C-alpha cells in the first residue's frame, strides 16, 4: 500500500496524455489557445507505459486518462489497449470532452474501460458555443448516447460559472430522471491559462446545492464512496444521481488518494502545486525502475497537507495562471 506523509492511501493516478484540445473553453484557456508543447516535450507512449507499470507495482490501482483532450492524440486506442494489459491495474477511466469520442466508444468496453467522465457544461447549443468557442454540442451528445448504448458508466461534469451557465443547473439535473448518469457540478477554479476571471467564487458548493434543493426539496444525501471528491445526492424517482465537487473550496483534501502526471511528465501531488518531480528527465537519463520508484516515494512522502498549503508552497507566488489543459485535468 502506497501512503503519503499524512497517512493518506495513494492508489489513483490522473495521467494527461496531451496538452492539446479541440475546444477553447474560456475557463480553461485563452481564445487563441496555448503555446502547445512540442511532441518531444510530451511523454511518449512507451515512457507512459513504463511509468504506469512502476506505479502499479507501487500500489496504484486506478489510472484516469486525461488531457487536454485525450482523443486528439494519435494512436490513443493502441495506448489504451497496451495500458489495459498491465498486470495488477484494476481500473482505467477516461475524461473527455466528447467531440471526437463517439466512433471509439464501441471499442472501449471490450478493452476494459471502467467509466467515462464527459464534460458538458450546458445543454443549450448557443451557450455551449459561448463557453467553448466551438459549435460541437451535437457531437458531444452523440458520444453521450453511444456511451449509454454500450452501457459504459457515465459521469457528466459541468463547471458552474457565474453569468455563463447557472441557468443550466436544473436542466442538467433533469437528465438524471431518465438516464443512469451521475451529473456532477464543479466549483470553478482559476486554471484558465491567464489572469483569473473572477475576484471571488460566486457559486460555491453550498449555493449550487441550495439551487437544486429549491426545485427538488426532497433531494437526499447519499453515502459518499471512499475518496470521493463529490458530495452525492439522489432525487426520488430519478434513476441517476447528482454530485457537487468543491474543487475551489477544497473540502475533500483530507481523503485525497490521487496524484497527477502532466503531459510533459511532471508529477503533481496536488492540483494546486506547481510540480514536484520531473519524471520525464528521470526516464530519459536511463534511471532504473528502482531509482524511479525511490524518487516517486520521496515526492509522495513530502506532500502538502491540502490544496491551500500546496498553493502557498508554489515556487511562483501570486495567482495561479496555468491552464487546466497543461496540468492534467
MIMAR-81716 format. One record per atom (N, C-alpha, C): y, z, x. Coordinates in steps of 0.001 Angstrom, whole numbers, padded with zeros to 6 digits, always signed. Last residue first. Example, Ala and Ser with C-alpha at 12.3 -4.5 7.8 and 13.67 -1.06 7.14 Angstrom:
BEGIN
-002250+007080+012850;-001060+007140+013670;+000030+007870+012900;-005690+007800+013190;-004500+007800+012300;-003300+007800+013200;
END
This chain:
BEGIN
+018049-016225-006012;+017961-015987-007437;+017955-014517-007855;+018458-016501-003206;+017130-016399-003788;+017053-015940-005213;+020821-017037-002036;+020217-015736-001730;+018917-015507-002492;+021984-019362-002816;+021703-019211-001389;+020973-017924-001045;+022436-019159-005518;+021539-020210-005046;+021153-020040-003595;+024371-017258-005829;+023001-016866-006134;+022012-017903-005616;+026664-017386-003121;+026141-017975-004355;+024726-017471-004574;+028673-014676-001809;+027556-015618-001785;+027301-016236-003148;+030680-012775-001875;+031070-014163-002109;+029894-015129-002151;+031779-009518-002694;+030634-010382-002428;+031002-011817-002783;+034770-008101-001236;+033997-008620-002363;+032848-009517-001903;+034320-006115+001834;+035096-006757+000783;+034190-007319-000303;+032748-006851+005005;+033279-005949+003991;+034083-006740+002956;+029873-007837+006391;+031141-008395+005944;+031654-007543+004781;+027677-006148+006508;+028482-006362+007724;+029840-006932+007378;+027016-003686+004017;+027153-005091+004402;+028050-005221+005630;+026896-001151+003066;+026395-001375+004420;+026519-002827+004876;+027727-001290+000428;+028591-000608+001396;+028196-000906+002838;+025495-002555-000704;+026773-003264-000681;+027725-002631+000335;+023601-000534-000457;+023393-001812+000235;+024697-002587+000348;+024653+001388-002183;+024617+001659-000754;+024445+000369+000043;+024297-000023-004574;+025639+000414-004184;+025690+000720-002686;+021549-000438-004788;+022443-001576-004617;+023838-001195-004180;+019958+002178-002803;+020220+001439-004040;+021207+000321-003748;+019155+002865-000215;+018659+003650-001349;+018830+002893-002657;+018113+000285+002059;+019154+001035+001357;+018567+001736+000139;+015456+000640+004417;+016012+000027+003214;+017084+000913+002585;+013850+000820+006619;+015276+001150+006763;+016051+000554+005577;+011349-000115+006144;+011479+001330+006363;+012909+001762+006675;+011764-002816+006098;+011472-002160+004826;+011611-000643+004952;+012108-003279+008859;+013192-003558+007917;+012984-002812+006596;+009587-002542+009855;+010789-001841+010326;+011936-002035+009337;+007927-004399+008564;+007787-002969+008283;+009026-002192+008697;+008799-006759+009791;+008958-006578+008355;+008875-005099+007976;+007998-006256+012422;+009413-006476+012127;+009696-006277+010638;+005222-006074+012081;+005964-004911+012558;+007453-005041+012269;+004617-008714+011273;+004367-007596+010373;+005155-006360+010797;+005259-010106+013603;+005982-010389+012358;+005823-009231+011378;+003357-009064+015307;+004776-008848+015601;+005628-009085+014356;+001039-010013+014033;+001243-008575+014204;+002711-008257+014465;+001369-012754+014271;+001404-012151+012940;+001606-010647+013016;+003565-013437+017084;+002261-013242+016467;+002427-012666+015066;+006170-015873+017386;+005744-014478+017359;+004377-014379+016667;+007389-018348+017837;+005938-018205+018017;+005511-016739+018157;+009876-018759+017101;+009707-018358+018502;+008266-017922+018754;+009728-019230+014431;+009941-020390+015310;+009956-020042+016792;+009413-016738+013267;+008374-017744+013096;+008503-018860+014121;+011838-015557+013988;+010581-014978+014453;+009448-016006+014370;+013625-017162+012603;+013660-017147+014069;+012376-016563+014642;+012899-016534+009954;+012746-017906+010461;+012730-017938+011985;+013663-013922+009573;+012243-014219+009710;+012031-015605+010302;+016017-011882+010291;+015881-013333+010340;+014415-013683+010617;+016893-009197+008204;+015954-009690+009211;+015868-011206+009133;+018736-008563+006295;+018404-007512+007258;+017443-007987+008340;+021405-009470+004179;+020310-009924+005024;+020018-008930+006125;+023374-008130+002854;+023679-009464+003372;+022638-009939+004375;+022470-006600-000346;+022715-006578+001097;+022977-007989+001592;+021926-006931-003044;+023320-006731-002666;+023533-006577-001159;+019198-007131-003356;+020016-008272-003746;+021428-008170-003182;+017438-005836-000572;+018213-005580-001791;+019045-006817-002083;+016252-006843+001569;+015527-005763+000912;+016257-005284-000335;+015969-010048+002536;+016897-009158+001857;+016055-008082+001171;+015335-012081+005300;+014825-011026+004428;+015982-010226+003855;+015779-015524+005581;+016356-014202+005824;+015781-013220+004812;+015126-018257+005298;+014188-017323+005901;+014759-015982+006286;+016733-019927+003912;+016756-020059+005373;+015929-018984+006074;+016343-019068+001262;+015839-020387+001678;+015810-020576+003193;+015350-015544+001538;+016290-016621+001222;+015731-017958+001682;+013261-013322+000049;+013345-014210+001202;+014258-015362+000818;+013375-009931-001097;+013719-011346-001249;+013679-012060+000089;+011352-007403-002698;+012181-007883-001595;+012398-009369-001808;+010752-004789-005108;+010835-006169-004662;+011679-006348-003408;+010707-002552-006709;+009482-002848-005951;+009532-004202-005262;+012739+000067-007759;+012700-001326-007302;+011504-001557-006376;+013326+002419-008972;+011938+001969-009057;+011776+000545-008528;+016027+002824-008564;+015103+003878-008176;+013649+003492-008233;+017460+000708-009690;+017182+000697-008247;+016113+001711-007842;+018345+000372-012252;+016894+000333-012040;+016511+000444-010571;+021037+000161-012590;+020427+001418-013006;+018926+001467-012752;+023113-001716-012051;+022104-001339-011046;+021439-000002-011369;+025230-003056-013197;+025235-001601-013262;+024232-000992-012282;+024327-005660-012798;+025556-005221-012128;+025637-003695-012100;+021963-005682-014279;+021970-006202-012906;+023208-005780-012121;+020340-004568-016488;+021599-004001-015989;+021793-004384-014518;+019006-006550-018896;+018914-006244-017470;+020277-005795-016962;+017183-006294-021801;+018545-006266-021254;+018448-005767-019819;+015036-008129-024020;+015259-007286-022856;+016704-007356-022413;+012981-008511-026861;+014327-008607-026289;+014408-007671-025098;+010107-010482-027909;+010803-009242-027556;+012179-009557-026973;+008413-012130-030702;+008884-011997-029331;+009605-010684-029113;+007966-011855-033389;+006791-011960-032515;+007165-011819-031039;+009443-009593-035683;+009618-010633-034671;+008413-010656-033743;+009057-007419-037304;+008785-008734-037868;+008957-009878-036894;+011528-005494-035727;+010441-005513-036703;+010293-006912-037302;+012156-006120-032387;+012717-006149-033735;+011572-006311-034713;+011983-004287-029402;+011262-005090-030401;+011984-004990-031727;+012949-004174-025911;+013087-003813-027318;+012285-004772-028197;+013512-002860-022603;+012834-003759-023524;+012819-003220-024948;+015489-003170-019857;+015231-002266-020972;+014698-003150-022105;+014273-004583-016794;+014839-004725-018129;+014534-003510-018988;+012882-004296-014534;+014339-004333-014379;+015030-004372-015736;+009983-002295-014126;+010750-003219-014955;+012242-003136-014633;+008172-000683-012826;+009065-001517-012006;+009936-002482-012828;+005905-000605-015567;+006290-000110-014241;+007148-001147-013502;+007477-001540-018737;+006393-001594-017751;+006855-001007-016418;+008902+000617-021156;+009140-000369-020099;+007980-000362-019113;+008206+000830-024588;+007972+001394-023252;+008192+000293-022203;+010969-000273-026642;+009583-000365-026200;+009416+000386-024886;+013100+000650-029266;+012860+000651-027822;+011360+000595-027562;+013800-001450-032056;+013140-000285-031480;+012949-000446-029981;+016119-002265-034593;+015537-002610-033300;+014996-001345-032622;+017371-001917-037003;+016038-001361-036852;+015377-001683-035528;+019753-003315-036982;+019800-001851-036812;+018425-001218-036631;+020760-006018-036019;+019366-005601-036218;+019273-004080-036015;+023469-006250-035692;+022787-007259-036521;+021368-006842-036869;+023968-004003-034124;+024773-004215-035324;+024114-005214-036266;+022239-004372-031969;+021947-003320-032954;+022747-003500-034237;+023561-006328-030496;+022281-006648-031135;+021958-005635-032226;+025787-004869-029659;+025971-006113-030419;+024689-006488-031154;+024572-002841-028184;+025319-002493-029406;+025508-003724-030290;+023564-004297-026004;+022656-003649-026943;+023357-003330-028262;+025984-005049-024794;+025043-006070-025252;+024104-005475-026301;+027009-002556-024119;+027734-003383-025095;+026826-004489-025641;+025099-001729-022255;+025312-000946-023469;+026033-001764-024539;+025254-003523-020157;+024034-003484-020957;+024225-002716-022258;+028623-004943-020360;+027534-004246-019688;+026346-004127-020636;+030975-007053-020270;+029778-006938-021097;+028672-006270-020292;+032950-006871-018331;+033325-006707-019733;+032113-006454-020630;+033508-005632-015178;+032466-006124-016067;+032840-005829-017514;+036625-006702-013743;+035661-005667-014088;+034685-006244-015102;+037703-009067-012980;+038135-007876-012256;+037245-006687-012574;+036002-012141-012382;+036416-011073-013277;+036808-009865-012443;+035114-013978-010577;+035965-014466-011652;+036241-013396-012701;+035229-013582-007048;+034716-013122-008332;+035676-013506-009445;+035451-016453-005024;+036049-015211-005498;+035477-014843-006858;+032160-017842-004501;+033607-017825-004293;+034156-016495-004757;+029526-017810-005309;+029902-018704-004221;+031391-018754-003951;+028885-015894-007152;+029274-017203-007661;+029747-018153-006570;+027853-013084-007748;+027319-014056-006799;+027616-015488-007255;+028509-010810-009262;+029577-011511-008551;+029105-012625-007626;+026882-010969-012556;+027029-010441-011199;+028041-011280-010425;+026463-009988-015959;+026984-010941-014977;+027208-010248-013634;+023401-008728-017224;+024804-008487-016876;+025244-009485-015810;+021283-010662-019204;+021551-010148-017868;+023052-009914-017688;+018782-010579-021631;+020212-010719-021379;+020555-009985-020084;+015914-012283-022505;+016476-011219-021665;+017937-011534-021347;+013298-012737-024659;+014679-013148-024409;+015376-011996-023691;+010115-013612-024423;+010956-012454-024126;+012344-012983-023793;+008335-015275-027086;+009100-015277-025841;+009796-013936-025666;+006872-016599-029287;+006360-015499-028462;+007016-015480-027084;+009048-017208-032066;+008488-017659-030790;+008021-016472-029952;+010212-016131-034310;+009050-017004-034499;+008394-017454-033204;+012074-014266-033336;+011473-014078-034667;+010186-014885-034803;+013269-014929-030999;+012104-014038-030922;+011432-013834-032277;+015494-016363-031662;+014331-017108-031186;+013076-016239-031190;+017441-014480-032148;+016720-015018-033303;+015500-015837-032884;+018600-014099-029670;+017721-013052-030204;+016859-013610-031339;+020172-016406-029679;+019068-016304-028732;+018077-015221-029170;+022018-015757-031738;+021122-016916-031879;+019949-016883-030903;+023190-013406-030467;+022368-013286-031667;+021510-014524-031925;+024502-014536-028158;+023556-013421-028059;+022634-013389-029266;+026450-016425-028360;+025067-016907-028309;+024050-015774-028272;+028895-015349-028102;+028512-015744-029458;+027079-016263-029511;+029134-015132-025398;+028767-013915-026132;+028387-014233-027579;+029817-017137-023615;+028608-017298-024430;+028218-016053-025203;+032556-016838-022738;+031767-018051-022484;+030594-018197-023455;+033848-014430-022921;+034614-015626-023225;+033849-016921-023048;+031736-012955-020570;+032863-012750-021471;+033629-014055-021657;+028376-013682-020456;+029668-013912-019814;+030797-013823-020826;+025138-012956-019619;+026153-012723-020646;+027532-012737-019997;+022553-015084-018849;+023630-014289-018264;+024738-014167-019305;+019319-015126-019977;+020681-015510-020335;+021667-014557-019669;+016065-016225-019704;+017102-015421-019066;+018485-015960-019409;+013078-015956-021293;+014328-016709-021319;+015434-015814-020790;+009808-016047-020220;+010977-015188-020369;+012206-016077-020308;+006595-016934-021321;+007964-017360-021016;+008934-016200-021209;+003213-017746-020570;+004199-016736-020960;+005599-017092-020450;+001873-020729-021661;+002326-020039-020457;+003385-019023-020878;+000778-022506-023554;+000520-021061-023627;+000783-020342-022302;+001536-025050-023781;+000458-024784-022833;+000190-023290-022662;+003618-024786-025593;+002460-025597-025966;+001257-025300-025072;+005441-023342-024071;+004820-022707-025229;+003561-023467-025647;+006103-025313-022173;+005554-024030-021739;+004835-023328-022892;+007182-027308-023825;+005971-027573-023047;+005306-026278-022607;+009482-026055-024866;+008430-026498-025772;+007111-026701-025027;+010908-025696-022453;+010507-024542-023272;+009360-024922-024203;+011307-028379-021744;+010500-027508-020885;+010026-026292-021654;+012984-029164-023805;+011677-029827-023650;+010747-028971-022783;+015184-027595-023205;+014426-027280-024410;+013066-027982-024412;+016039-028934-020914;+015633-027531-020816;+014786-027145-022023;+016740-031406-021979;+015631-031328-021029;+015126-029899-020865;+018964-030702-023641;+017733-031270-024220;+016533-031184-023285;+020879-029708-021670;+020201-028806-022595;+018945-029428-023218;+022413-031128-019856;+020965-031113-019656;+020214-030211-020639;+025064-032050-018744;+024580-032190-020120;+023059-032265-020110;+026824-029760-016629;+025850-030840-016760;+025326-030847-018205;+028180-027428-016320;+028850-028664-015897;+027903-029865-015890;+027306-025041-017338;+026530-025638-016242;+027166-026870-015627;+029224-024362-019296;+028729-023353-018354;+028114-023997-017125;+029691-026710-020708;+030833-025972-020162;+030382-024967-019109;+027110-027388-021508;+027822-028260-020574;+028990-027512-019930;+026649-025253-023270;+025772-025456-022121;+026464-026319-021068;+028568-025766-025180;+028739-024593-024322;+027831-024681-023093;+027417-028097-026258;+028763-028135-025667;+028986-026941-024750;+024924-027168-027221;+024989-028205-026183;+026359-028260-025511;+023786-023919-027577;+024798-024874-028012;+025044-025894-026895;+022297-021937-026673;+021574-022972-027408;+022515-024061-027911;+022670-020491-023395;+023191-020852-024700;+022279-021892-025336;+021344-019973-021069;+022489-019120-021397;+023063-019383-022780;+018458-019904-019673;+019000-020513-020891;+020116-019625-021420;+015916-020218-017345;+017337-019889-017527;+017878-020636-018737;+012757-018932-017602;+013563-020123-017867;+015001-019701-018127;+010055-017862-015823;+011369-017446-016304;+012242-018683-016417;+006617-017998-016462;+007806-018740-016042;+009040-018086-016654;+003432-016807-015171;+004500-016875-016166;+005679-017633-015582;+001296-017533-013436;+001143-016440-014395;+002177-016495-015512;-000465-020281-012352;+000883-019741-012537;+000856-018754-013701;-002955-021488-011822;-002850-020033-011835;-001445-019476-011937;-003424-024110-012115;-003330-023624-010736;-003039-022134-010663;-003430-024414-014902;-004688-024574-014162;-004623-024077-012724;-000589-024014-015410;-001580-023003-015793;-002907-023181-015054;+000649-026360-014291;+000968-025007-013838;-000125-023997-014169;+000280-028882-015288;-000433-028542-014066;-000287-027066-013683;+001957-029131-017513;+000507-029172-017714;-000299-028774-016482;+004595-029020-016236;+004039-027870-016944;+002528-027960-017137;+005828-031197-015156;+004906-030460-014299;+004149-029357-015037;+007642-032208-017022;+006487-033037-016643;+005444-032290-015814;+009564-029959-017192;+008630-030297-018270;+007446-031149-017815;+011459-029613-015079;+010189-028904-015073;+009149-029439-016044;+014068-030297-014699;+013047-031220-014181;+011621-030739-014434;+015399-028202-016040;+015883-029577-016153;+014798-030587-015763;+014716-025503-015746;+014030-026310-016753;+014443-027760-016837;+015474-023665-013932;+016467-023992-014960;+015907-024962-015992;+013042-021111-013095;+013528-022494-013092;+014620-022666-014132;+010824-019062-011400;+012101-019097-012116;+012681-020497-011974;+007381-018267-011574;+008425-019226-011213;+009672-018958-012038;+004641-016454-010052;+005533-016755-011164;+006658-017650-010657;+001466-015488-009258;+002547-016390-008868;+003354-016681-010122;-000506-012648-008471;+000355-013348-009422;+001314-014283-008696;-002226-011820-006391;-002634-011639-007781;-001807-012446-008771;-003646-012592-003369;-002419-012749-004152;-002791-012750-005629;-006145-012614-002202;-005512-011323-002436;-004224-011403-003237;-005842-015621-000464;-006745-014576-000931;-005988-013247-001064;-004099-018356-001497;-004042-017198-000608;-004872-016059-001200;-003971-020415-003305;-005251-020242-002606;-005247-019035-001668;-001426-020670-004199;-002380-020048-005114;-003731-019793-004455;-000273-022135-002148;+000072-020719-002296;-000970-020002-003156;-001238-024686-002691;-001662-024003-001461;-001392-022500-001550;+000091-025145-005118;-001372-025197-005062;-001893-024455-003835;+002732-025029-004287;+002234-024032-005236;+000705-023990-005234;+002798-027321-002639;+003022-025989-002072;+002474-024914-002999;+002406-029302-004518;+001411-029135-003452;+001554-027767-002795;+004765-028983-005967;+003492-028701-006606;+002370-028530-005579;+006822-029730-004244;+006725-028327-004632;+005361-028018-005241;+007559-032189-003153;+006194-031691-002938;+006022-030226-003312;+011038-031529-002792;+009920-032477-002771;+008611-031750-002482;+012928-029511-004892;+012352-029682-003562;+011092-030540-003645;+013606-029152-007477;+014316-030222-006777;+013746-030441-005379;+012218-026986-008442;+011645-028308-008691;+012491-029455-008148;+013719-024639-007838;+012509-024974-007087;+012042-026414-007245;+017058-024426-007366;+016103-024858-008382;+014841-025347-007684;+018264-021534-005562;+018308-022906-006069;+017363-023161-007226;+014988-020457-006374;+015850-021331-005594;+017211-020689-005491;+011613-019078-006451;+012963-019269-006975;+013691-020313-006135;+008562-017706-007215;+009201-018846-006577;+010543-019095-007251;+007281-014526-006657;+008049-015367-007579;+008742-016463-006783;+004258-012975-006096;+005300-013803-005477;+005954-014632-006572;+002493-009930-005842;+003142-010911-006708;+004213-011659-005920;+001506-008244-003916;+000594-008710-004953;+001166-009849-005790;+001569-007132-000600;+002282-007862-001643;+001268-008458-002618;+000196-005964+001504;+000170-005300+000209;+000953-005987-000892;-000168-007323+003838;+000531-006041+003928;+000558-005301+002592;-001283-009678+003035;-002129-008778+003820;-001495-007395+003978;+000994-010762+001896;-000114-010377+001021;-001055-009422+001755;+002456-011273+004255;+002953-010314+003266;+001846-009847+002324;+000884-013238+005507;+001145-011964+006178;+001573-010905+005157;+001086-015238+003544;-000220-014701+003901;-000077-013341+004583;+003820-015772+003624;+003237-015198+002411;+001858-014600+002682;+004045-016894+006203;+004747-015657+005865;+004118-014986+004652;+002500-019229+005863;+002125-018225+006865;+002763-016879+006536;+003973-020474+003863;+002585-020100+003607;+002106-019058+004612;+006412-020917+005164;+006360-020043+003991;+004935-019585+003705;+005631-022704+007152;+006165-021393+007527;+006102-020422+006361;+004843-024863+005546;+003868-024233+006441;+004331-022841+006851;+007252-025542+004333;+006169-025029+003510;+005124-024315+004370;+009961-024267+006361;+009034-025313+005953;+007971-024701+005051;+013071-022828+005603;+011687-022605+005978;+010847-023790+005516;+015937-024792+006485;+015058-024176+005499;+013714-023836+006133;+017071-026189+008506;+017509-024800+008348;+016636-024049+007343;+016175-028740+008268;+015605-027946+009357;+016013-026476+009273;+017763-029685+006166;+016343-029446+005933;+015736-028545+007010;+020877-027915+005930;+020062-029000+006466;+018592-028648+006269;+022223-026565+002898;+021574-026380+004187;+020864-027654+004621;+025266-027642+001359;+023821-027461+001361;+023273-027338+002774;+027924-026163+000377;+027566-026903+001585;+026073-026670+001808;+027888-026543-003229;+027950-025778-001994;+027725-026702-000809;+029923-027762-005987;+028666-027406-005340;+028905-026609-004067;+032236-028121-007301;+031877-029163-006331;+030555-028879-005638;+032407-025748-008787;+032143-027013-009477;+031682-028108-008517;+030674-023008-007098;+031859-023784-007466;+031462-025123-008087;+028002-021030-008657;+028587-021813-007572;+029838-022554-008040;+027426-019186-010699;+026560-019261-009523;+027201-020007-008364;+028949-019409-012893;+028721-018043-012410;+027859-018019-011155;+028896-022108-013469;+030125-021561-012887;+029925-020155-012345;+026268-024179-012519;+026675-023059-013366;+027838-022311-012720;+025457-026857-012023;+026606-026268-011336;+027159-025111-012166;+022135-028160-011367;+023199-027686-012250;+024318-027096-011399;+020377-028694-009382;+020893-029845-010118;+021841-029444-011239;+020498-027175-006149;+020325-027066-007592;+020949-028290-008252;+019313-025770-003055;+019885-026852-003859;+019575-026682-005330;+018018-024033-001488;+019316-023581-001977;+019917-024599-002948;+014488-023361-001858;+015609-024258-001595;+016899-023607-002070;+012727-021338-002315;+012231-022486-001555;+013328-023509-001248;+012700-017916-002210;+013528-019069-002545;+013120-020247-001675;+010660-015505-003410;+010743-016478-002334;+011536-017689-002805;+010348-012214-003956;+011015-013384-004529;+011299-014350-003379;+007535-010125-004005;+008462-010910-003195;+009040-012040-004031;+006134-006972-004439;+006674-008155-005121;+007701-008822-004212;+005561-004396-003749;+004424-005296-003984;+004829-006657-004539;+006328-001397-002545;+006820-002782-002453;+005618-003704-002615;+007014+001785-003854;+005997+000785-003554;+006626-000609-003552;+009214+004083-002398;+009006+003077-003438;+007965+002057-002986;+009978+005953-000535;+008731+006170-001254;+008451+005171-002356;+012073+005287+000963;+012377+006143-000181;+011143+006363-001054;+011243+003487+002842;+011610+004810+003325;+012026+005760+002209;+008572+001766+001013;+009800+001825+001801;+010097+003271+002183;+005119+000743+001310;+006182+001555+000719;+007407+001551+001618;+002194-000880+000571;+003436-001009+001318;+004525-000206+000608;-001198+000000+000841;+000000+000000+000000;+001248+000000+000876;
END
